[in-house]
Amino acid sequence: MLDPEIQKKLIEEGRDFLKSFASTPYDDFESDQRLNLPQPPLVKAPMTERAFALPGNFENLWMKDDFIEIVTERKSSRVYTQLPISLLQLSFMLWATQGIKDIRGKSYATLRTVPSGGARHAFETYLLVQDVEGLPPGAYHYLPLGHELEFLQPVEDLPAAISDSLFGQSWAAKAGVIFYWSFVPYRAEWRYGIWAHRVVLIDAGHMAQNLYLACSALGLGACAVAAFDMEFCDHIFGLDGEEEFTLYTCPVGTISADDKKQEKSFYQFVEDEGL
C-alpha cells in the first residue's frame, strides 16, 4: 500500500494537471505548430488492403426522432440479447462518432460529427466485431475519410479476448461489437504541445456521448469502459503503445426491456450495503 503522503501528492498532481492554462510555469513553451513544423496526417493510413465502403443510406435506418426521448433514455447497458446488429446500424454509429463532414484547407483540418479542440481529432476507431450482419468476426479499423471499414485479422476465441481486454468483465463478451478508441498523441501535440493530453480527455467524452446518443436512437445498448488492459488492446490492433495507444472502450449490443431486472442486479451492492 502506498504511503498516505505519497498518495496525497499524486492526487494533488492529478488535480493540477486539469487546472486552467492560466496558472502554468510553461509560459515560454511553443508548440510545433507555432514553430512552423509540418503537421501530422489528419487520419491514419489504411493498415491493410481489405477495406470496403460502408452503407450511408441512413434515411432507410429506423431510429427514434424525438430528441428529448433519446436523451432521457440514454443510459449504460451491460445486458445484451446477443441478436445481430445490422451493418447499417454499425455504419451510423461510426459516422456519428468520427464521421467527416468537410475538410478545411487542402488538408489542414477535418470537421466531424463531434467537436475537437483545434479540430485535431486525435483518435482512431478500432472494433472487435462479434455479431454484425454481413461481417466475419474479428478485428477492424475505421477509415473516416472514405467512410470505410478495413478487416485487420480474425481473433481466436473472440469472447475470451473481449473479456480479457476489459480486465475480465465477462458481460461485455455478449456485445455485438466493441469500440476501442486509440489516441494518436502527436496529432494533438503538434498544436497544443504539453497541454494536448488534457484537451483530448475532453474530446473523448464528446465522442463517447455521441455513441451513447446514437445507440439510444437506434434502440441499442452501450456502456463506455475505462478499465481495460491497454497492452492487450494495443497488441490486438497492432498499435505501438507510444505513438498510438488505446484510450477508451465501449461495448455495444442489442437490448430488451425485459432485461431491466438483470441490469438492476449490477447495483445490488447499493441495497446490500445500505448506500
Number of C-alpha atoms within 10 A of each C-alpha: 4 7 7 9 9 10 11 12 11 12 12 11 10 11 10 12 14 13 11 8 11 8 9 10 8 10 9 6 10 14 17 16 14 11 10 9 10 9 16 15 13 18 17 16 9 15 15 11 9 13 19 14 12 20 14 14 10 12 7 8 13 12 16 13 10 10 12 8 12 20 13 11 15 19 15 17 21 23 24 23 15 15 15 16 21 15 16 19 22 21 21 21 21 25 24 22 24 25 22 18 12 12 14 10 8 6 10 13 16 21 17 19 18 21 18 20 15 12 19 26 25 24 27 21 21 26 23 27 25 25 22 19 17 10 13 13 21 20 21 25 24 25 26 20 17 13 19 19 22 20 22 22 16 15 17 10 9 17 18 15 19 27 17 18 23 23 14 16 16 17 15 28 23 23 31 25 27 24 24 27 23 24 24 24 18 20 22 26 22 22 21 22 17 14 15 20 18 13 16 24 14 13 20 22 15 16 20 23 16 19 26 28 24 26 26 23 21 19 18 20 27 30 21 21 18 12 14 21 14 19 14 16 25 20 13 20 21 13 16 12 16 11 11 18 24 27 22 22 23 22 27 28 29 23 20 12 6 9 14 12 10 11 15 9 11 11 10 11 10 10 9 8 7 7 6
